[in-house]
Amino acid sequence: VQLVESGGGLVQPGGSLRLSCAASGFAFSRYIMNWYRQAPGKERELVATISTAESRTNYADSVKGRFTISRDNAKNTVYLQMNSLKPDDTAVYYCRANGAWGQGTQVTVSS
């Protein structure tokens, strides 16, 4: 199982980023996919989840209305579109599925 995140970076408050997580080594379309984040000095928290065929989604209250999780089963990739970013969104963002974690991608929101 391998999960590789990309798309992080430095963005100003109010800006947008799209994270990607490329998966391999397992039947991607059969697994719920999750995005987590961990800010400095804080516990890792679940940000968004997307189910399999029906692509039902759930979000942490702190990101509802700003973040959108989606998946492309043909590309074995899950995305996290992040809009209206705030400094509190600064964290390392991780992809998780099938008991595995990606290496994380840093998102920094600062002016």
C-alpha positions as YAML, in Angstrom:
chain: A
units: angstrom
residues:
- id: 1
  name: VAL
  ca: [0.00, 0.00, 0.00]
- id: 2
  name: GLN
  ca: [1.39, 3.38, -0.97]
- id: 3
  name: LEU
  ca: [-0.15, 6.82, -0.61]
- id: 4
  name: VAL
  ca: [1.64, 9.87, -2.00]
- id: 5
  name: GLU
  ca: [0.35, 13.36, -1.27]
- id: 6
  name: SER
  ca: [1.16, 16.46, -3.28]
- id: 7
  name: GLY
  ca: [-0.07, 19.99, -3.81]
- id: 8
  name: GLY
  ca: [0.83, 21.65, -0.53]
- id: 9
  name: GLY
  ca: [2.55, 25.00, -0.28]
- id: 10
  name: LEU
  ca: [2.40, 28.55, 1.01]
- id: 11
  name: VAL
  ca: [-0.78, 30.51, 0.36]
- id: 12
  name: GLN
  ca: [-2.20, 33.79, 1.61]
- id: 13
  name: PRO
  ca: [-5.34, 33.88, 3.75]
- id: 14
  name: GLY
  ca: [-8.40, 33.58, 1.55]
- id: 15
  name: GLY
  ca: [-6.50, 31.63, -1.07]
- id: 16
  name: SER
  ca: [-6.99, 28.11, -2.42]
- id: 17
  name: LEU
  ca: [-5.01, 24.93, -2.82]
- id: 18
  name: ARG
  ca: [-5.83, 21.49, -4.18]
- id: 19
  name: LEU
  ca: [-4.16, 18.50, -2.59]
- id: 20
  name: SER
  ca: [-3.84, 15.17, -4.36]
- id: 21
  name: CYS
  ca: [-3.20, 11.70, -2.99]
- id: 22
  name: ALA
  ca: [-2.11, 9.03, -5.46]
- id: 23
  name: ALA
  ca: [-2.79, 5.51, -4.21]
- id: 24
  name: SER
  ca: [-1.31, 2.19, -5.27]
- id: 25
  name: GLY
  ca: [-1.01, -1.36, -4.05]
- id: 26
  name: PHE
  ca: [-4.66, -1.95, -3.20]
- id: 27
  name: ALA
  ca: [-8.12, -1.90, -4.78]
- id: 28
  name: PHE
  ca: [-8.61, 1.84, -4.47]
- id: 29
  name: SER
  ca: [-12.26, 1.97, -5.53]
- id: 30
  name: ARG
  ca: [-13.25, -0.37, -2.70]
- id: 31
  name: TYR
  ca: [-11.86, 1.77, 0.11]
- id: 32
  name: ILE
  ca: [-13.04, 4.79, 2.00]
- id: 33
  name: MET
  ca: [-10.48, 7.57, 1.65]
- id: 34
  name: ASN
  ca: [-9.64, 10.11, 4.32]
- id: 35
  name: TRP
  ca: [-7.73, 13.35, 4.70]
- id: 36
  name: TYR
  ca: [-6.27, 14.22, 8.10]
- id: 37
  name: ARG
  ca: [-4.16, 17.13, 9.26]
- id: 38
  name: GLN
  ca: [-1.81, 17.84, 12.11]
- id: 39
  name: ALA
  ca: [-0.87, 21.32, 13.20]
- id: 40
  name: PRO
  ca: [2.23, 22.01, 15.34]
- id: 41
  name: GLY
  ca: [1.60, 21.00, 18.93]
- id: 42
  name: LYS
  ca: [-1.82, 19.54, 18.17]
- id: 43
  name: GLU
  ca: [-3.21, 16.07, 17.67]
- id: 44
  name: ARG
  ca: [-3.87, 14.73, 14.22]
- id: 45
  name: GLU
  ca: [-7.50, 15.35, 13.24]
- id: 46
  name: LEU
  ca: [-9.84, 13.96, 10.60]
- id: 47
  name: VAL
  ca: [-10.67, 16.61, 8.02]
- id: 48
  name: ALA
  ca: [-12.73, 14.83, 5.35]
- id: 49
  name: THR
  ca: [-13.91, 11.38, 4.29]
- id: 50
  name: ILE
  ca: [-15.29, 10.03, 1.03]
- id: 51
  name: SER
  ca: [-16.99, 6.68, 0.62]
- id: 52
  name: THR
  ca: [-16.61, 4.29, -2.27]
- id: 53
  name: ALA
  ca: [-19.11, 3.95, -5.11]
- id: 54
  name: GLU
  ca: [-21.62, 6.50, -3.88]
- id: 55
  name: SER
  ca: [-18.91, 9.02, -2.97]
- id: 56
  name: ARG
  ca: [-20.71, 10.19, 0.14]
- id: 57
  name: THR
  ca: [-18.68, 12.79, 2.00]
- id: 58
  name: ASN
  ca: [-18.22, 13.98, 5.56]
- id: 59
  name: TYR
  ca: [-16.28, 16.96, 6.88]
- id: 60
  name: ALA
  ca: [-14.98, 18.34, 10.12]
- id: 61
  name: ASP
  ca: [-17.06, 21.29, 11.26]
- id: 62
  name: SER
  ca: [-14.04, 23.56, 10.95]
- id: 63
  name: VAL
  ca: [-13.80, 23.03, 7.18]
- id: 64
  name: LYS
  ca: [-17.44, 22.57, 6.12]
- id: 65
  name: GLY
  ca: [-18.35, 24.84, 3.25]
- id: 66
  name: ARG
  ca: [-14.69, 25.56, 2.43]
- id: 67
  name: PHE
  ca: [-13.14, 22.17, 1.65]
- id: 68
  name: THR
  ca: [-14.31, 19.56, -0.85]
- id: 69
  name: ILE
  ca: [-13.10, 15.98, -1.02]
- id: 70
  name: SER
  ca: [-13.45, 14.04, -4.27]
- id: 71
  name: ARG
  ca: [-12.07, 10.93, -5.89]
- id: 72
  name: ASP
  ca: [-11.22, 9.64, -9.33]
- id: 73
  name: ASN
  ca: [-11.32, 5.86, -9.21]
- id: 74
  name: ALA
  ca: [-9.91, 5.62, -12.74]
- id: 75
  name: LYS
  ca: [-6.78, 7.46, -11.57]
- id: 76
  name: ASN
  ca: [-6.62, 5.95, -8.07]
- id: 77
  name: THR
  ca: [-6.48, 9.47, -6.71]
- id: 78
  name: VAL
  ca: [-8.31, 11.40, -4.02]
- id: 79
  name: TYR
  ca: [-8.35, 15.20, -3.91]
- id: 80
  name: LEU
  ca: [-8.94, 17.87, -1.31]
- id: 81
  name: GLN
  ca: [-9.95, 21.24, -2.72]
- id: 82
  name: MET
  ca: [-9.37, 23.88, -0.06]
- id: 83
  name: ASN
  ca: [-10.88, 27.34, -0.49]
- id: 84
  name: SER
  ca: [-11.06, 30.41, 1.73]
- id: 85
  name: LEU
  ca: [-8.00, 29.21, 3.60]
- id: 86
  name: LYS
  ca: [-7.28, 30.56, 7.07]
- id: 87
  name: PRO
  ca: [-4.08, 30.64, 9.14]
- id: 88
  name: ASP
  ca: [-5.67, 27.97, 11.37]
- id: 89
  name: ASP
  ca: [-5.62, 25.61, 8.38]
- id: 90
  name: THR
  ca: [-1.82, 25.54, 8.56]
- id: 91
  name: ALA
  ca: [-0.81, 21.93, 9.09]
- id: 92
  name: VAL
  ca: [0.69, 18.85, 7.53]
- id: 93
  name: TYR
  ca: [-2.07, 17.14, 5.57]
- id: 94
  name: TYR
  ca: [-2.12, 13.35, 5.35]
- id: 95
  name: CYS
  ca: [-3.99, 10.85, 3.23]
- id: 96
  name: ARG
  ca: [-5.14, 7.65, 4.93]
- id: 97
  name: ALA
  ca: [-6.69, 4.45, 3.62]
- id: 98
  name: ASN
  ca: [-6.53, 0.71, 4.17]
- id: 99
  name: GLY
  ca: [-4.57, 1.17, 7.40]
- id: 100
  name: ALA
  ca: [-1.82, 3.18, 5.72]
- id: 101
  name: TRP
  ca: [-0.67, 6.79, 5.89]
- id: 102
  name: GLY
  ca: [0.98, 8.94, 3.31]
- id: 103
  name: GLN
  ca: [4.08, 10.98, 4.09]
- id: 104
  name: GLY
  ca: [2.11, 14.22, 4.32]
- id: 105
  name: THR
  ca: [2.23, 17.55, 2.53]
- id: 106
  name: GLN
  ca: [2.75, 20.88, 4.28]
- id: 107
  name: VAL
  ca: [0.13, 23.60, 3.93]
- id: 108
  name: THR
  ca: [1.02, 27.02, 5.29]
- id: 109
  name: VAL
  ca: [-1.49, 29.86, 5.27]
- id: 110
  name: SER
  ca: [0.20, 33.16, 5.98]
- id: 111
  name: SER
  ca: [0.45, 36.69, 4.69]
...
